Amino acid sequence: VSLDILNFGNLINSDWGVREVVNSAAKTPLVFNGNFDGAGNPLFQFPGTAGTSTFIDDISVISRWQIQLGFRYIFN
């Protein structure tokens, strides 16, 4: 008989063991602002996420605790 507990941290506390993924609304690339510095290098600007969280909780099975029970019988 075997017992496996997957994501044990989430079993203890629902805030632990939660996988976070990138929020698609917060993915904004760098934007060329049309200016150059004194050495002639282009200047870029990061618009930011403007109140949007960069990461969100993943609600898939990976973020939940699971128990797996196994039985093994050997025939001789």
N, C-alpha and C positions, 0 to 999 in steps of 0.2 A: 504494500500500500504506500502510495506517495501523495504528497500534497504540495503543490507549488502555488505561491502567492505572487502574482505579477503586479508591479507598481504598488509595493507595500506602503510607501509614503502616502499615497492617496487614500489608502485604507484607513490610515491613522487620522489624517487631516485632509479635507477636501480641497484645500488650497495648495497642498504639496503634490509634487509629481504631475503637474498639469503641463503639457507640452504647449509652447507658444509658437505661433507661425506669423509670418509677416502679413500685416494688414495691407491688402491690395490698394486701399484708398490712401495709404500713407507713402506709397512708393513714388516719389517724385525725383526725377533726375536733376543733375546740375544744369543750370541755364546760363548761357553766355549772355552777359549783360551789355555787350557791344563796346566795352572799354578795354584798354590795355594799361599795364603798369609802366613805370619808367623804363624798364628793360625790354619792353615790347611783348611781354607775356600777356596772354588773354586773361581777363578776370571773369571768374564764374561766380554764380550766386546760387545758394541752396534755398529754394522757396520755403522749405520747412513743411511741417505736417499740419500746422494751423488747427490745433485742438483735436487732431485725430491721433489716436494711440498708434504707435509704430508696430506693436505686436498685439495679437489677440489670442485668446485661449482656443486651442484646438479641441473640438468636441468629439473627435473620433475615439475609437476604442483604445488607442494608445494612451490617452489621458485618463482612463478609468482603471480602477483596480479590478483584478480578475483572480479567481481561484480555480485551480485545475486539480482534479482528483484523479489518481491513476491506480489501477489494479494490475498486478502481474502474476500470472500463474504459469509455472513451468511443468510441462508434461514430460515424465520420464518413462 
